[in-house]
Amino acid sequence: MPDFYQHGLAILPQAIPAQLCQALLEEVSQRQDLTAAGVGRAGALQQNTEIRRDQTAWLDGSTDAQQQYLALMQALQTQMNRQCFLGLTHHECHFARYQIGDFYQTHLDAFRGRSNRVLTTVLYLNSVAEGGELVIYDEHNHELQRVLPQAGLLVMFESERFPHQVLPAKALRYSIAGWFRKD
């Protein structure tokens, strides 16, 4: 992952097997327990539809597909620890569903020195022709990357370094958002 080592950001097409991606997509599209996502820390978590409008459900390893995905993330964690000496301890992640018009305003996943989130991951479970793009900015809010959702594509970046947003979806968009943590 030379891009990550140099820039703290990597875009990896076909990062997981197509069959696993399809199984995860089928699972999330049939789930009835996705709930409106919140913003803020655990004690101050609240829903704010002006900031984000997606629905989420945490992965807990309860299905074969989830176990396979979590094992791949564990392998990636081991690789990142060996090559970058990050001291990552675990990965947490949730399914995310963006319906038409849903978005997530520009934000950071971690604030310097105030969070245990080290690396952010986004895995797309379906492809869309337009809308729902992940836009990643530099520290000066200049656009670095605009990533169109493509099934199996994994985006990984430093959580406290890159502000990012999800543009309004123009079609149903499924992904898994996750964080490698150091706690």
N, C-alpha and C positions, 0 to 999 in steps of 0.2 A: 504494500500500500504506500508507494512513494508519495502520492499526493497528500496523504494524511501526515506522514512524517515531516514533510516540508511545510505544509500549510494548515494543518489541524482540521482538515476537511477532506472527506473522500466520498465519491459516488461510485458505487459498485453494482453494475448491471448483473442480473441473474445471480444474485448473491446466495440464493437458496434454491434447492431443486424445484422445478416447476410443479411437480406432483405435491410437494409439501405446501407450496404457495396456494395451490388450488384447494387443498384440504382446509387450510386456515381460512381462506375466503369463504368456503362453504359453511364452515363453522360460525364465523362471525355474522354472515348474512342471515343465518337462521336463528340467532340468539335473540331472545326477547328481553334480556336483562341489561341492555345498554342504557346508561342513564346520562342525563345532561352533565357535561363536564364542568368542573369548577375552576376557580383561579385563587391563588394565594396558598399559604402554608397550611398545614393540617389544622391548627387551632383557629385559623382565620379563613378557612376555605369557604368560598361562597360562589354562587352562580351569578354570572354577569354576561348577559347575551349581547352586550355592546362590545365585549372583548373576545368571547368565543362562543360558538354555537354547536360544537360537535358533541357526540355521545360516545361514552367509553365504557369498557369493562376490563378489569385486570385479568391478565393471564395467571393461572394458578397451577398449571401442569396437570389439569384434570383429564385431558384427552391426549391421545397418542400424538396428534399434530402439535399440540402445545409442548409436549415433552421433547419432541424432535427439535422444535424451534429453540426452546430454552437450552438444549444441549449445544446447538450451533452457537448461540450467544455465549455460552460458557467457554467454548473453544476459542471464540474471538477474544474473550476476556483474557484467557491464558496467553494468547498471541500478543495482545497489546501490553500485558504486564511484562512479558519476556523481552519484547523489542523496545518498549518505551519506558519501562520501569515506573508504571503509573500507580501500582499498589491497589488496583481495583479489587473490591471484595465481592460484589455481586451485581446482577442486572435485574432491574424491575421493568415491567412493560405492560401496556394495555392495548387492547383493540381500540381503534377509533373509526367512527362512521361519520362522514360528512355528507349530509343530504344536500340537495340543490339549494344554494344560497348560504350554506354554512361556511364559516371562516374562523380564523384565529388571528387576532391582531398581532402586530410585532411585539416580541417579548424575548427575554432571556430565560433559559431553563435553570440557571444558577447565577447567583451574584457572588462576586469575588469574596472569598473568605467566609461566606455565609451559607454555603450549601455543600452537601456531600455528592451532588451530581457532578461527574467529571466529563463523561462523554454522552452525547445524545445520539440515539439511533432512530431512524424512520425506515420501516420496510413497507413498500407499497404492495398491496394484495391484489389490486386490479389496475388496469390501464384505462385512462380517460383521454379523450382527444383534446380537450381544453378545460381550463378551470381547475381549481383545487391545487394549484402549483405551490410548492414549498419555495419561498424566496428567502435566501440567506444573505445577510448584510455584513459588512466589515464594522469595525469599531466606530467608524465615522458615518454609518448609515448609508454607505454606497453599496449598491447591489453587487454581490459577488456571483451568485448562482441563482437560476430560476429552474427548478426541477419539476418537470411534468410527470405526474404519476404513471409509472410503468410497472406492471406486475413483476415481482421478484427483485426490483431495484432497491438497494439499501443505501441510505445516506447516513454518514456518521460525522460528527463534528464536536469540537470542544464546547461543552455546555455553557461555560461562563464567558466565552469569547465572542460568540456569534449570535447577534439578534436575528430573529427569523419570524416569518409569518406564513400562514396558509391563506391563499387568496380564495375568494368565494367559489364554491364548487358549482359547476354547471352540469354535473352528472354525479350519481352516487359514487363516493370515493371511500375505499376501505384501506386502512393501514394498521401497522403496529408501531406505536411510539414507545421508546424505551430509554433507559438511562443506566449506564455503568456507574456504580457508586463506589465511594471510598468511605466506609464508616466502620 
